[in-house]
Amino acid sequence: MKNTLPYLLFFLWSVFAQAQCPDGYSSGPNLIKNSEFCMGDQQFDSDYTFTRESGGEALLQNGRYATVTNPKYAMGLYASCRDHSSNGGIMLVFNGSTSPNDDAWSQTIENLKPNTTYTFSFWTASLLKYSPAVLEVYINDNAVGSRLTLDSALCEWKKHSVVWDSKQNTQVKLSVRNTNTDCVAAHFALDDMFFAACEKSNLGHQLENAKVGQVFQLENIYFETAKYILKSESYEELDLLLEFLWNHPNAEIEVAGHTDNVGSQVNNQILSENRAQAVASYLEEKGIKQYRFTVKGYGEELPVEKNTTPEGRQKNRRVEFKIVKI
């Protein structure tokens, strides 16, 4: 495949390369062994031929790879650069295979959770300007997502990531392949492989990257049935919001209450206002100045689910807050 791929493909990669865990989730521990290659050529597989040749000629042939701290040690034509993260650690460097079906890197991971979203990512860089690599992720030997077309900028590390639903799988084979099979092409590096489950993140974690206009749901806020008195088990969640407001003294929020459609609209409106006010009152009692928050009740106007099931109604009974200023 030539390096004159349509600009549309590059645009699609730019969007897809940002794939990560859904909002409200964060990645768990990395499940990939030897993810930074500090153990060298171990605990992963490759259809390429590993070479230990020295003198800057190791990667003259297609379909070879090496573990190095500097690409120039593997081939004198390469630019001199460091690995992605540790500024002196090991990376994998490749001369692309002439077969698009060869795995440059692969690893099988067991004991996955069924019906769970996982995220897989890696960092990569071009090593020669002409005919750069076109990389593609394969999961269980099926292509996932868009191809990543590297550009001619040398040693500029770029992250590529995909998300994947495990469904009923408890084992997965992850692979990275180069699909640019030109005879003299696709010299690239890989580093910092990452694969993890997307786990429900707590409010404190979600607020680390809070932006103006962003809405957060208070997941663990509990009231007496049809009342607006906060139960004590709500305090742990509210204290995470308090910590955010203390750490961001200029931040201002809108606290909003919502209900399902059970009962009259008037009563639901009043209940939503009172529950939002209960949260605001807790913040004020803990020292947050009143000018830093506004209170609004939306009643049953803004459901997030249909009210036709108990589960849907439960999700609609909620208190949220929106970042107005930060």
Residue frames relative to the residue before (quaternion, step in Angstrom):
aa qw qx qy qz dx dy dz
M 1.0000 0.0000 0.0000 0.0000 0.00 0.00 0.00
K 0.4211 -0.7317 0.4783 0.2419 3.59 -0.80 0.96
N 0.5301 -0.6300 0.4592 0.3335 3.52 -1.29 0.31
T 0.5634 0.5682 -0.3968 0.4498 3.57 1.26 0.34
L 0.1464 0.7966 -0.5655 0.1557 3.58 0.95 0.88
P 0.6292 -0.5648 0.3704 0.3846 3.58 -1.09 0.65
Y 0.5804 -0.5988 0.4277 0.3487 3.53 -1.14 0.68
L 0.5585 0.6085 -0.3919 0.4052 3.57 1.17 -0.51
L 0.6250 0.5378 -0.3413 0.4512 3.57 1.00 -0.77
F 0.6453 0.5116 -0.3226 0.4667 3.56 1.00 -0.81
F 0.6338 0.5284 -0.3353 0.4546 3.57 1.01 -0.79
L 0.6553 0.5110 -0.3148 0.4587 3.56 0.92 -0.89
W 0.6343 0.5120 -0.3448 0.4654 3.57 0.98 -0.73
S 0.6312 0.5572 -0.3447 0.4151 3.57 0.93 -0.91
V 0.6707 0.4682 -0.2969 0.4928 3.56 1.03 -0.76
F 0.7140 0.4829 -0.2715 0.4282 3.55 0.77 -1.06
A 0.6126 0.5871 -0.3572 0.3905 3.56 1.06 -0.72
Q 0.6361 0.5233 -0.3387 0.4548 3.58 1.23 -0.26
A 0.3526 0.7618 -0.4898 0.2355 3.60 1.28 0.00
Q 0.1414 0.7735 -0.6023 0.1377 3.52 -0.88 0.95
C 0.7376 -0.3785 0.2791 0.4845 3.57 -1.26 -0.11
P 0.5813 -0.5953 0.4169 0.3660 3.60 -1.08 0.66
D 0.6667 -0.4752 0.3821 0.4287 3.56 -1.28 0.33
G 0.7783 0.3048 -0.2478 0.4898 3.54 -0.97 0.90
Y 0.7013 0.3755 -0.2484 0.5527 3.57 1.33 0.00
S 0.1049 -0.7661 0.6288 0.0811 3.54 -1.22 0.51
S 0.5678 -0.6214 0.4207 0.3384 3.55 -1.17 0.56
G 0.4152 -0.7014 0.5318 0.2298 3.52 -1.09 0.82
P 0.7751 -0.3230 0.2325 0.4908 3.61 -1.20 -0.38
N 0.5547 -0.6142 0.4571 0.3257 3.55 -1.17 0.70
L 0.2614 -0.7993 0.5291 0.1137 3.58 -0.77 1.08
I 0.5588 0.6173 -0.3891 0.3941 3.60 1.24 -0.13
K 0.3497 -0.7271 0.5560 0.2000 3.55 -0.94 0.93
N 0.8362 0.0931 -0.1077 0.5297 3.55 -1.11 0.79
S 0.1335 0.8586 -0.4855 0.0963 3.56 1.03 0.83
E 0.7345 0.3699 -0.2180 0.5255 3.60 1.16 -0.57
F 0.4429 -0.7420 0.4031 0.3013 3.58 1.37 0.15
C 0.3005 0.7622 -0.5203 0.2409 3.58 1.13 0.58
M 0.6642 0.4603 -0.2983 0.5079 3.60 1.28 -0.32
G 0.5360 -0.6523 0.3930 0.3643 3.57 1.27 0.23
D 0.8025 -0.2744 0.2326 0.4760 3.54 -1.13 -0.81
Q 0.4722 0.6606 -0.4467 0.3757 3.59 0.59 1.15
Q 0.8565 0.2332 -0.1693 0.4282 3.52 -1.40 0.48
F 0.7021 0.2878 -0.3137 0.5709 3.57 1.11 0.67
D 0.3658 -0.7190 0.5493 0.2178 3.57 -1.28 0.30
S 0.0082 -0.7784 0.6276 0.0130 3.54 -1.30 0.44
D 0.3899 -0.6930 0.5542 0.2459 3.54 -1.12 0.71
Y 0.5464 0.5868 -0.3951 0.4484 3.56 1.31 -0.07
T 0.4879 -0.6479 0.5014 0.3014 3.56 -1.30 0.31
F 0.3350 -0.7398 0.5505 0.1937 3.54 -0.77 1.06
T 0.0727 -0.8065 0.5865 0.0184 3.57 -0.94 0.88
R 0.2261 -0.7680 0.5869 0.1208 3.53 -1.14 0.77
E 0.3268 0.7675 -0.5008 0.2309 3.59 1.23 0.21
S 0.2196 -0.7663 0.5908 0.1244 3.56 -1.06 0.74
G 0.6317 0.5636 -0.3872 0.3652 3.54 -1.30 0.02
G 0.5922 -0.6325 0.3537 0.3522 3.57 1.22 0.39
E 0.6473 0.5075 -0.3354 0.4593 3.62 1.14 0.49
A 0.3516 0.7900 -0.4570 0.2084 3.59 1.25 0.16
L 0.7987 0.3147 -0.1442 0.4922 3.58 0.97 -0.80
L 0.2506 0.7798 -0.5340 0.2098 3.58 0.99 0.75
Q 0.7264 0.4018 -0.2337 0.5062 3.60 1.11 -0.59
N 0.5634 -0.5996 0.4553 0.3402 3.56 -1.18 0.68
G 0.8161 0.2953 -0.1985 0.4553 3.54 -1.23 0.51
R 0.5673 0.5585 -0.4082 0.4468 3.56 1.07 0.72
Y 0.0446 -0.7860 0.6145 0.0506 3.53 -1.25 0.41
A 0.1360 -0.7769 0.6114 0.0645 3.53 -1.30 0.41
T 0.3361 -0.6856 0.5970 0.2463 3.55 -1.32 0.32
V 0.1088 0.8088 -0.5598 0.1435 3.56 -0.58 1.17
T 0.4378 -0.6503 0.5412 0.3043 3.54 -1.32 0.22
N 0.7681 0.1208 -0.0807 0.6236 3.56 1.31 -0.28
P 0.4953 -0.6905 0.4262 0.3103 3.65 -0.65 1.02
K 0.5992 0.5991 -0.3579 0.3925 3.57 1.07 -0.69
Y 0.5888 0.5732 -0.3706 0.4330 3.57 1.18 -0.48
A 0.6852 0.4721 -0.2787 0.4796 3.59 1.18 -0.55
M 0.7869 -0.0783 0.0457 0.6104 3.59 1.12 -0.63
G 0.5062 -0.7099 0.4135 0.2622 3.52 -0.75 1.12
L 0.6132 0.5676 -0.3500 0.4234 3.60 1.17 -0.47
Y 0.5852 0.6047 -0.3741 0.3898 3.58 1.16 -0.46
A 0.5355 -0.5771 0.5037 0.3557 3.51 -1.30 0.45
S 0.4516 -0.6599 0.5277 0.2866 3.54 -1.24 0.47
C 0.2275 0.7792 -0.5559 0.1788 3.59 -0.62 1.10
R 0.5040 -0.6554 0.4908 0.2749 3.52 -1.35 0.32
D 0.6209 -0.5177 0.4108 0.4215 3.55 -1.29 0.18
H 0.7148 -0.5016 0.2752 0.4021 3.57 -1.23 0.29
S 0.8544 0.2703 -0.0956 0.4333 3.57 0.64 -1.08
S 0.8134 0.3457 -0.1636 0.4384 3.58 0.76 -0.94
N 0.3665 -0.7663 0.4694 0.2412 3.59 1.28 0.04
G 0.8020 0.1303 -0.1260 0.5692 3.52 0.74 1.06
G 0.5482 0.6156 -0.3882 0.4120 3.55 1.31 0.04
I 0.6559 -0.5317 0.3914 0.3659 3.52 -1.37 -0.15
M 0.0771 -0.7559 0.6484 0.0475 3.54 -1.23 0.66
L 0.4176 -0.6353 0.5650 0.3206 3.55 -1.34 0.12
V 0.0741 -0.7755 0.6253 0.0453 3.59 -1.00 0.85
F 0.1531 -0.8238 0.5458 -0.0006 3.55 -0.95 1.00
N 0.1766 -0.6577 0.7105 0.1773 3.47 -1.41 0.50
G 0.4724 -0.7513 0.3805 0.2600 3.56 -0.34 1.31
S 0.4989 -0.6476 0.4989 0.2880 3.53 -1.15 0.75
T 0.4801 -0.6490 0.5055 0.3046 3.57 -1.24 0.44
S 0.6556 0.4416 -0.3182 0.5233 3.60 1.29 0.10
P 0.3774 -0.7452 0.4990 0.2310 3.62 -0.70 1.00
N 0.6361 0.5491 -0.3228 0.4356 3.59 1.27 -0.21
D 0.5349 0.6280 -0.4064 0.3928 3.58 1.27 -0.04
D 0.3627 -0.7046 0.5673 0.2240 3.55 -1.00 0.87
A 0.3342 -0.7127 0.5783 0.2142 3.56 -0.79 1.00
W 0.7717 -0.0279 0.0501 0.6334 3.54 1.07 -0.86
S 0.1263 0.7778 -0.6130 0.0569 3.57 -1.07 0.70
Q 0.0114 0.7728 -0.6346 0.0009 3.51 -1.27 0.46
T 0.2781 -0.7470 0.5841 0.1534 3.56 -1.07 0.83
I 0.1162 -0.7966 0.5931 0.0133 3.55 -0.85 1.05
E 0.2047 -0.8013 0.5569 0.0767 3.56 -0.86 1.01
N 0.7864 0.3673 -0.2606 0.4227 3.52 -1.44 0.01
L 0.2384 0.7703 -0.5466 0.2260 3.55 0.90 0.97
K 0.4776 -0.6292 0.5256 0.3158 3.53 -1.32 0.34
P 0.4195 -0.6929 0.5141 0.2823 3.63 -0.80 0.89
N 0.8472 0.1757 -0.1320 0.4837 3.54 -1.30 0.49
T 0.5092 0.6144 -0.4206 0.4317 3.53 0.98 0.95
T 0.3963 -0.6906 0.5504 0.2510 3.55 -1.09 0.73
Y 0.0916 -0.7792 0.6195 0.0256 3.55 -0.96 0.97
T 0.2224 -0.7484 0.6048 0.1571 3.54 -1.23 0.48
F 0.0998 -0.7786 0.6190 0.0239 3.57 -1.00 0.92
S 0.0996 0.8029 -0.5800 0.0950 3.57 -0.82 0.98
F 0.0149 -0.7653 0.6428 0.0306 3.53 -1.34 0.32
W 0.3621 -0.6939 0.5753 0.2375 3.53 -1.36 0.28
T 0.0178 -0.8122 0.5814 -0.0437 3.57 -0.96 0.87
A 0.0638 -0.7914 0.6077 0.0181 3.56 -1.23 0.52
S 0.4713 -0.6435 0.5244 0.2978 3.57 -1.21 0.59
L 0.2367 -0.7832 0.5620 0.1214 3.55 -1.14 0.72
L 0.7535 0.1631 -0.1430 0.6207 3.60 1.30 -0.29
K 0.5570 -0.6640 0.3928 0.3074 3.57 -1.03 0.79
Y 0.7411 0.4362 -0.2587 0.4399 3.59 0.87 -0.84
S 0.8716 0.0245 -0.0526 0.4868 3.52 -1.18 0.83
P 0.0135 0.8506 -0.5253 0.0196 3.61 0.60 1.10
A 0.6907 -0.5073 0.3458 0.3820 3.52 -1.34 0.35
V 0.1665 -0.7099 0.6712 0.1334 3.51 -1.36 0.50
L 0.1017 -0.8497 0.5173 0.0046 3.56 -0.16 1.30
E 0.0679 -0.7904 0.6087 0.0114 3.54 -1.14 0.72
V 0.3655 -0.7203 0.5531 0.2041 3.55 -1.04 0.86
Y 0.0822 -0.7620 0.6410 0.0422 3.54 -1.05 0.88
I 0.0744 -0.7710 0.6319 0.0281 3.54 -0.97 0.93
N 0.8097 -0.0751 -0.0398 0.5807 3.54 -0.53 1.26
D 0.6722 -0.5482 0.2568 0.4264 3.53 1.02 1.04
N 0.5953 0.4993 -0.3943 0.4908 3.58 1.17 0.58
A 0.4815 -0.6701 0.4817 0.2951 3.57 -0.88 0.95
V 0.1007 -0.7904 0.6039 0.0203 3.56 -0.96 0.93
G 0.8552 0.1163 -0.0990 0.4952 3.55 -0.80 1.02
S 0.7036 -0.4605 0.3530 0.4102 3.52 -1.36 -0.19
R 0.5239 -0.5969 0.4964 0.3505 3.53 -1.28 0.36
L 0.3290 -0.7216 0.5790 0.1893 3.52 -1.21 0.64
T 0.1307 -0.7932 0.5925 0.0518 3.57 -0.53 1.18
L 0.2910 -0.7558 0.5606 0.1727 3.57 -0.53 1.13
D 0.3531 -0.7180 0.5516 0.2359 3.56 -1.16 0.54
S 0.6821 -0.5217 0.3402 0.3833 3.56 -1.29 -0.07
A 0.4556 0.6618 -0.4707 0.3645 3.61 1.22 0.10
L 0.3037 -0.8000 0.4961 0.1468 3.55 -0.57 1.17
C 0.8674 0.1211 -0.1062 0.4708 3.52 -1.17 0.79
E 0.4911 0.6115 -0.4664 0.4091 3.60 1.12 0.57
W 0.2960 -0.8026 0.4957 0.1499 3.54 -0.23 1.31
K 0.0646 -0.7820 0.6200 -0.0019 3.54 -0.95 0.99
K 0.3350 -0.7405 0.5518 0.1868 3.55 -1.04 0.83
H 0.0568 -0.7665 0.6391 0.0286 3.55 -1.06 0.84
S 0.0545 0.8228 -0.5610 0.0731 3.59 -0.79 0.94
V 0.1186 -0.7624 0.6333 0.0595 3.52 -1.25 0.59
V 0.2652 -0.7150 0.6078 0.2213 3.54 -1.31 0.26
W 0.0968 -0.8013 0.5902 -0.0119 3.54 -1.11 0.74
D 0.2982 -0.7376 0.5830 0.1647 3.56 -1.02 0.88
S 0.4022 -0.7569 0.4638 0.2240 3.57 -0.59 1.13
K 0.1879 -0.7903 0.5520 0.1881 3.63 1.15 -0.55
Q 0.7982 -0.2501 0.1825 0.5167 3.63 -0.63 -1.04
N 0.4571 0.7023 -0.4402 0.3226 3.59 1.27 0.07
T 0.1255 -0.7665 0.6241 0.0845 3.55 -1.08 0.79
Q 0.7231 0.2765 -0.2025 0.5997 3.58 1.33 0.15
V 0.0381 -0.8050 0.5921 -0.0008 3.56 -1.06 0.71
K 0.2081 -0.7258 0.6387 0.1479 3.53 -1.19 0.68
L 0.1528 -0.7851 0.5982 0.0483 3.56 -0.69 1.16
S 0.0202 0.8076 -0.5878 0.0437 3.59 -0.91 0.89
V 0.1477 -0.7249 0.6615 0.1233 3.51 -1.32 0.53
R 0.0451 -0.8056 0.5904 -0.0188 3.57 -0.77 1.09
N 0.3194 -0.6958 0.6050 0.2188 3.52 -1.29 0.53
T 0.1840 -0.8145 0.5437 0.0841 3.59 -0.76 1.02
N 0.5343 0.5623 -0.4346 0.4576 3.61 1.24 0.20
T 0.0386 -0.8552 0.5157 -0.0349 3.57 -0.14 1.29
D 0.2358 0.7559 -0.5659 0.2297 3.60 1.08 0.60
C 0.6364 -0.5777 0.3532 0.3695 3.55 -1.09 0.72
V 0.7700 0.1501 -0.0857 0.6142 3.57 0.94 -0.87
A 0.4277 0.7069 -0.4375 0.3550 3.56 0.16 1.24
A 0.8476 0.3238 -0.1490 0.3931 3.45 -1.49 -0.05
H 0.2596 0.7152 -0.5950 0.2591 3.53 0.50 1.21
F 0.1649 0.8126 -0.5263 0.1883 3.57 -0.41 1.22
A 0.3146 -0.7249 0.5832 0.1883 3.54 -1.36 0.29
L 0.1617 -0.7560 0.6252 0.1070 3.56 -1.27 0.54
D 0.0989 0.7846 -0.6081 0.0693 3.56 -1.13 0.67
D 0.8553 0.2005 -0.1277 0.4604 3.54 -1.37 0.34
M 0.0443 0.8000 -0.5889 0.1059 3.56 0.50 1.23
F 0.0198 -0.8193 0.5712 -0.0444 3.59 -0.93 0.86
F 0.0990 0.7670 -0.6273 0.0916 3.57 -0.95 0.96
A 0.1761 0.7953 -0.5542 0.1713 3.57 -0.65 1.08
A 0.5340 -0.5939 0.4950 0.3421 3.52 -1.30 0.43
C 0.3885 -0.6712 0.5756 0.2593 3.54 -1.19 0.62
E 0.0846 -0.8228 0.5619 -0.0097 3.54 -0.52 1.22
K 0.5830 -0.5760 0.4393 0.3679 3.53 -1.12 0.70
S 0.2260 -0.7994 0.5452 0.1125 3.56 -0.63 1.11
N 0.4743 -0.6620 0.4866 0.3162 3.56 -1.08 0.60
L 0.7229 -0.4651 0.2938 0.4180 3.53 -1.27 0.33
G 0.6266 0.5571 -0.3450 0.4219 3.57 0.98 -0.81
H 0.6599 0.4948 -0.3062 0.4754 3.56 0.98 -0.84
Q 0.6500 0.5235 -0.3224 0.4466 3.59 0.93 -0.85
L 0.6911 0.5043 -0.2810 0.4349 3.58 1.00 -0.80
E 0.4666 0.6946 -0.4453 0.3186 3.60 1.21 -0.21
N 0.7854 0.2362 -0.1260 0.5582 3.60 1.09 -0.68
A 0.1866 0.8256 -0.5119 0.1465 3.57 1.11 0.69
K 0.1055 -0.7813 0.6145 0.0292 3.54 -1.12 0.82
V 0.6260 -0.5280 0.4157 0.3957 3.55 -1.25 0.49
G 0.7742 0.3107 -0.2582 0.4873 3.56 -0.91 0.96
Q 0.5668 0.6093 -0.3850 0.3991 3.58 1.22 -0.31
V 0.2432 -0.7714 0.5773 0.1117 3.57 -1.04 0.88
F 0.0964 -0.7883 0.6073 0.0227 3.56 -0.92 0.97
Q 0.2958 -0.7438 0.5710 0.1825 3.54 -1.00 0.84
L 0.3571 -0.6925 0.5850 0.2254 3.53 -1.04 0.85
E 0.2577 -0.8423 0.4592 0.1152 3.54 0.01 1.39
N 0.8051 0.2905 -0.1119 0.5049 3.56 0.94 -0.87
I 0.3513 0.6988 -0.5252 0.3354 3.53 0.82 1.11
Y 0.0661 -0.8291 0.5547 -0.0231 3.56 -0.68 1.10
F 0.0964 -0.7802 0.6177 0.0218 3.54 -1.03 0.95
E 0.5757 -0.5097 0.4881 0.4130 3.53 -1.30 0.26
T 0.6153 -0.5749 0.3850 0.3778 3.59 -1.04 0.75
A 0.8550 0.0226 -0.0766 0.5125 3.54 -0.92 1.12
K 0.6384 0.4813 -0.3415 0.4942 3.60 1.20 0.45
Y 0.3858 -0.7285 0.5224 0.2180 3.54 -1.30 0.08
I 0.4285 0.6673 -0.4861 0.3671 3.56 1.16 0.61
L 0.4063 -0.7311 0.4971 0.2309 3.58 -0.69 1.10
K 0.3492 -0.6954 0.5854 0.2277 3.54 -1.06 0.79
S 0.6285 -0.5856 0.3625 0.3616 3.56 -1.11 0.66
E 0.6161 0.5578 -0.3612 0.4228 3.62 1.10 -0.55
S 0.5531 0.6040 -0.3938 0.4174 3.60 1.27 -0.06
Y 0.5642 0.6717 -0.3779 0.2961 3.57 1.13 -0.61
E 0.6035 0.5771 -0.3701 0.4072 3.59 1.01 -0.72
E 0.6742 0.4762 -0.2905 0.4840 3.59 0.95 -0.88
L 0.6692 0.5031 -0.3036 0.4549 3.58 0.92 -0.89
D 0.6276 0.5415 -0.3435 0.4414 3.58 1.07 -0.63
L 0.5870 0.5426 -0.3732 0.4709 3.60 1.18 -0.43
L 0.6340 0.4969 -0.3210 0.4981 3.58 1.07 -0.70
L 0.6172 0.5448 -0.3352 0.4581 3.58 1.03 -0.78
E 0.6514 0.5222 -0.3146 0.4517 3.56 0.90 -0.92
F 0.6323 0.5232 -0.3274 0.4682 3.58 1.01 -0.81
L 0.6870 0.4802 -0.2910 0.4612 3.61 0.86 -0.91
W 0.6325 0.5145 -0.3352 0.4721 3.59 1.06 -0.65
N 0.7059 0.4625 -0.2582 0.4703 3.58 0.98 -0.85
H 0.7426 0.2682 -0.1741 0.5884 3.59 1.26 -0.33
P 0.1477 -0.8665 0.4695 0.0834 3.59 0.43 1.22
N 0.6789 0.4647 -0.3023 0.4814 3.61 1.21 -0.26
A 0.4922 0.6868 -0.4207 0.3301 3.58 1.27 -0.16
E 0.0656 -0.7602 0.6456 0.0326 3.53 -1.19 0.75
I 0.1293 -0.8122 0.5681 0.0298 3.57 -1.04 0.80
E 0.2840 -0.6765 0.6364 0.2381 3.52 -1.42 0.23
V 0.2042 -0.7607 0.6069 0.1065 3.57 -0.82 1.04
A 0.0532 -0.8308 0.5528 -0.0361 3.58 -0.65 1.14
G 0.2020 -0.7747 0.5902 0.1040 3.55 -0.97 0.92
H 0.0802 -0.7878 0.6106 0.0109 3.57 -1.12 0.78
T 0.1546 -0.7798 0.5999 0.0903 3.58 -1.20 0.55
D 0.5222 -0.5472 0.5111 0.4082 3.54 -1.36 -0.11
N 0.6091 -0.5826 0.3941 0.3664 3.61 -1.22 -0.21
V 0.4163 0.6895 -0.4849 0.3408 3.58 1.22 0.39
G 0.7534 0.2919 -0.2484 0.5343 3.58 -0.75 1.03
S 0.6781 -0.4942 0.3510 0.4156 3.55 -1.30 -0.02
Q 0.6143 -0.5557 0.4141 0.3772 3.55 -1.21 0.54
V 0.6359 0.5407 -0.3334 0.4383 3.57 0.98 -0.82
N 0.6856 0.4760 -0.2895 0.4685 3.57 0.85 -0.94
N 0.6444 0.5154 -0.3255 0.4617 3.58 1.00 -0.77
Q 0.6257 0.5342 -0.3389 0.4563 3.57 1.01 -0.75
I 0.6720 0.4894 -0.2946 0.4713 3.56 0.90 -0.93
L 0.6514 0.5218 -0.3179 0.4499 3.58 0.94 -0.89
S 0.6615 0.5052 -0.3188 0.4534 3.60 0.91 -0.86
E 0.6447 0.5121 -0.3225 0.4670 3.59 1.00 -0.77
N 0.6843 0.4963 -0.2917 0.4477 3.57 0.89 -0.92
R 0.6580 0.4977 -0.3240 0.4630 3.60 1.00 -0.73
A 0.6262 0.5065 -0.3393 0.4861 3.58 1.04 -0.70
Q 0.6539 0.5127 -0.3116 0.4609 3.57 1.00 -0.81
A 0.6030 0.5589 -0.3595 0.4413 3.60 1.06 -0.67
V 0.6448 0.4985 -0.3138 0.4871 3.58 1.02 -0.80
A 0.6616 0.5084 -0.3076 0.4573 3.57 0.90 -0.93
S 0.6446 0.5257 -0.3239 0.4507 3.58 0.98 -0.80
Y 0.6143 0.5357 -0.3461 0.4646 3.58 1.05 -0.71
L 0.6472 0.5135 -0.3195 0.4641 3.58 0.95 -0.87
E 0.6685 0.5036 -0.3029 0.4558 3.57 0.94 -0.90
E 0.6307 0.5387 -0.3284 0.4519 3.58 1.01 -0.79
K 0.7073 0.4435 -0.2474 0.4917 3.57 1.15 -0.66
G 0.7052 -0.5228 0.2544 0.4057 3.59 1.21 0.33
I 0.5053 0.6253 -0.4467 0.3925 3.61 1.22 0.15
K 0.4455 -0.7140 0.4748 0.2573 3.58 -0.69 1.10
Q 0.5925 -0.6343 0.3784 0.3216 3.54 -1.01 0.88
Y 0.6274 0.5597 -0.3499 0.4131 3.60 1.06 -0.66
R 0.6287 0.5685 -0.3351 0.4114 3.59 1.21 -0.33
F 0.7826 0.2059 -0.1663 0.5635 3.60 1.17 0.01
T 0.1857 -0.7225 0.6513 0.1391 3.50 -1.32 0.54
V 0.2887 -0.7611 0.5644 0.1372 3.54 -1.20 0.58
K 0.0695 0.7981 -0.5942 0.0716 3.55 -0.89 0.93
G 0.1893 -0.7583 0.6128 0.1168 3.55 -1.10 0.77
Y 0.1986 -0.8022 0.5570 0.0821 3.55 -0.84 1.02
G 0.3820 -0.7385 0.4823 0.2760 3.58 1.24 -0.01
E 0.7626 -0.3315 0.2777 0.4811 3.56 -0.90 -1.01
E 0.3776 0.7877 -0.4322 0.2241 3.60 1.30 0.17
L 0.8143 0.2521 -0.0877 0.5153 3.60 0.96 -0.83
P 0.0160 0.8203 -0.5710 0.0283 3.62 0.42 1.11
V 0.3293 -0.7242 0.5677 0.2119 3.56 -1.18 0.59
E 0.7542 0.1755 -0.1243 0.6205 3.57 1.34 -0.26
K 0.6079 -0.5217 0.4307 0.4156 3.56 -1.29 0.19
N 0.4259 -0.7197 0.4961 0.2337 3.56 -1.10 0.74
T 0.4590 0.7231 -0.4134 0.3091 3.58 1.27 0.27
T 0.7470 0.2999 -0.1979 0.5594 3.61 1.24 -0.19
P 0.6178 -0.5409 0.4013 0.4058 3.62 -1.15 0.44
E 0.6420 0.5297 -0.3286 0.4464 3.59 1.01 -0.80
G 0.6574 0.5119 -0.3069 0.4600 3.56 0.98 -0.85
R 0.6607 0.5031 -0.3096 0.4632 3.58 0.95 -0.86
Q 0.6263 0.5409 -0.3407 0.4461 3.56 1.04 -0.75
K 0.6689 0.4946 -0.3024 0.4654 3.60 0.96 -0.84
N 0.6587 0.5159 -0.3134 0.4492 3.58 1.09 -0.62
R 0.6313 0.4787 -0.3343 0.5104 3.59 1.21 -0.39
R 0.3114 0.7708 -0.4725 0.2926 3.56 0.05 1.26
V 0.2226 -0.7072 0.6447 0.1864 3.51 -1.41 0.25
E 0.0775 -0.7934 0.6037 -0.0047 3.55 -0.89 1.03
F 0.1151 -0.7557 0.6243 0.1610 3.51 -1.33 0.08
K 0.2505 -0.7612 0.5869 0.1156 3.53 -1.13 0.78
I 0.4227 -0.6818 0.5359 0.2633 3.56 -1.02 0.85
V 0.1716 -0.8013 0.5694 0.0649 3.59 -0.56 1.18
K 0.7824 -0.0178 0.0564 0.6200 3.56 1.07 -0.79
I 0.0371 -0.8079 0.5881 0.0095 3.55 -1.04 0.69
